[in-house]
Amino acid sequence: MAMTMRDLSERALRWLVTLAFVAASAAVWWPTSAAAARLKEVATVQGVRSNALTGMGLVIGLDGTGDQVTQTPYTTQGLTAMLQQMGITVPAGASLSPRNVAAVMVTAQLPPFAQPGQAIDVTVASLGNAKSLRGGTLITTPLKGADGQIYALAQGNLIVGGAGAAAGGSKVQINHLSAGRIPEGATVERAVPTPLNQGDAIRLDLNASDYSLARAVAKAINEAKGEGTASALDGRVVRVKVPADSNDRVGFLADIENLSIEQAQRGARIVLNARTGSVVLNDAVTLGPCAVAHGSLSVTISSTPAVSQPAPLSQGTTVAGEKTDISITQQGGPIVQLPAGAKLSEVVKALNALGATPQDLLAILQAIRSAGALNAEIEVI
C-alpha cells in the first residue's frame, strides 16, 4: 500500500511539471490578442448625421415667476404677436406685464432619417430674467435649421428637475430652475435628405485621423465582401462600393458595421485640464531619464485694523487706519531623479515620486517635454 501511494505521488508530480511546462510554452509562443472594436464604433457614414434645430417661443402658466417685461421687452413683443395671430388686437399704448409668461429658446437635435410625424425631445431655456420655468407650458414653437426652413414644431409641458422658494429676502433653490426638457415635445414636419442612396459608393469617416486604422478598416471590409470593395483615401476617409438597390445597401451596411477592426496602438498623448487640474495619460506615454526640482512660492497678506486716538483736550479727531503685513515664503524642492519608464505604471510611479499636486504637475510635464525627456503629445483643454 505504501508503494502504491508513492507511485501516485510521483505520477501527480510529473503531471504538475508537464502542466507547468505547457503553461510556460503558451505564455511564450501564443500572442496576446490585440485590442479590437466594431466598425460602427470607429467610423460613421459620411453625410448621415443629426442636425441642430432652434426656435424662440413663450412659456405660459408660470406661478408669477416669469419675465419682468420692463427689462425684457421681447417678451411683450412675442406675446402681442401671438395674440394677434389668434385674432386678438391689443389696444395701442396698452401695457402688458404678465408675470406668468417667459421668453425661451427651444433647441433640439433632428436625428438622421427622421420622417414627418415622428417625435423628438426638446430642451427649453429661459432668455430673460424668469425666476423659474417650473409648471410652465410651451406654446407652439417652430424649430428651424441652419437653412432657415422649419423642420419641427415644439409644444408641451416642461419637466424642470428642481425646486425653490423665496420669502423675506431669503431664497432656497435646488438645481437649475430656468431650463427644462419636454420628452417627445416636438413633431418632425420635414425630412432631411441624406446621400446614403446616392451614387454607387459611400464614404466612411473615421473618428480620428489614423492611417493604420484606415488601412485596417479597408482590409476588414475587403476580407468580408471581396477584394476591391473598400479603399483608404487618406488617414480619415475610406471609400466603400455598395449595392445599387436600397434594400441590399442597408443589408450591406448592417453586415460591415459589426466587423471586428484590429486597432493599432494610438500615439502617446497627455491631456491636461487647466481648470480642474486633471491629468490623463494613455498607455503609450514613455518617460526618459531626467532630474526635476520643483519648489513652491506662497505670498501671505495680513491686514489688522488700527485706530489713532487724539490726545486729551487737543480737539483732534479719531482716525481709523489699517496695518498691512506682507510676507513671501519660498520653499526649495530637492532635485529628484526620475528613471526611464517604458510602461504606464512606471511613468505614474516616477511622477508620484515628485510629490507634486495635480496643478503643479501641469507645469512639470510641460517642462519635462520641453527638455526632451517625455515622449508624448500634450493637449490642454
HUVENBEL-V284395 format. One record per pair of residues at least 6 apart in sequence whose C-alpha atoms are under 6 Angstrom apart, sorted by sequence separation. I is the first residue (numbers start at 1). J is the second residue. If there is no record, write none. Layout:
# HUVENBEL-V284395
i: [I:I]
j: [J:J]
This chain:
# HUVENBEL-V284395
i: [144:165:232:243:272:310:341:368:143:144:165:222:231:242:272:164:222:231:271:143:164:230:271:309:143:163:230:270:308:142:163:229:270:308:141:162:218:229:307:338:141:162:218:307:108:140:306:307:107:140:162:306:107:139:268:306:106:138:268:305:106:138:214:304:105:137:304:105:137:160:303:104:137:159:214:303:104:136:158:159:302:104:158:302:103:158:211:301:210:301:134:209:300:209:300:69:75:299:156:299:155:206:298:154:205:298:154:205:297:66:153:204:297:66:153:204:296:64:66:67:152:203:296:64:66:152:203:295:63:151:152:202:295:62:151:202:295:61:151:201:294:60:201:293:60:201:293:59:200:293:59:292:58:292:58:132:133:291:58:132:291:57:290:291:56:290:56:289:55:56:289:55:289:54:126:288:54:287:53:125:287:53:124:286:53:124:286:52:124:51:123:51:122:50:122:50:67:121:283:50:67:121:49:67:121:122:48:66:120:121:65:119:65:120:65:119:119:118:117:118:117:116:116:62:116:61:60:115:59:60:59:59:58:277:277:57:288:287:55:287:55:54:286:53:54:53:285:53:269:271:273:268:269:270:271:272:273:269:271:46:46:45:46:44:43:44:43:43:42:43:42:40:39:39:38:39:38:38:37:38:37:36:36:36:35]
j: [150:171:238:249:278:316:347:374:150:151:172:229:238:249:279:172:230:239:279:152:173:239:280:318:153:173:240:280:318:153:174:240:281:319:153:174:230:241:319:350:154:175:231:320:122:154:320:321:122:155:177:321:123:155:284:322:123:155:285:322:124:156:232:322:124:156:323:125:157:180:323:125:158:180:235:324:126:158:180:181:324:127:181:325:127:182:235:325:235:326:160:235:326:236:327:97:103:327:185:328:185:236:328:185:236:329:186:237:329:99:186:237:330:100:187:238:330:99:101:102:187:238:331:100:102:188:239:331:100:188:189:239:332:100:189:240:333:100:190:240:333:100:241:333:101:242:334:101:242:335:102:335:102:336:103:177:178:336:104:178:337:104:337:338:104:338:105:338:105:106:339:106:340:106:178:340:107:340:107:179:341:108:179:341:109:180:342:109:181:109:181:110:181:110:182:111:128:182:344:112:129:183:112:130:184:185:112:130:184:185:130:184:131:186:132:186:187:187:187:188:188:188:189:136:190:136:136:191:136:137:137:138:138:358:359:141:373:373:142:374:143:143:375:143:144:144:376:145:376:378:380:376:377:378:379:380:381:378:380:203:204:204:205:204:204:205:205:206:206:207:207:257:257:258:258:259:259:260:260:261:261:261:262:263:263]
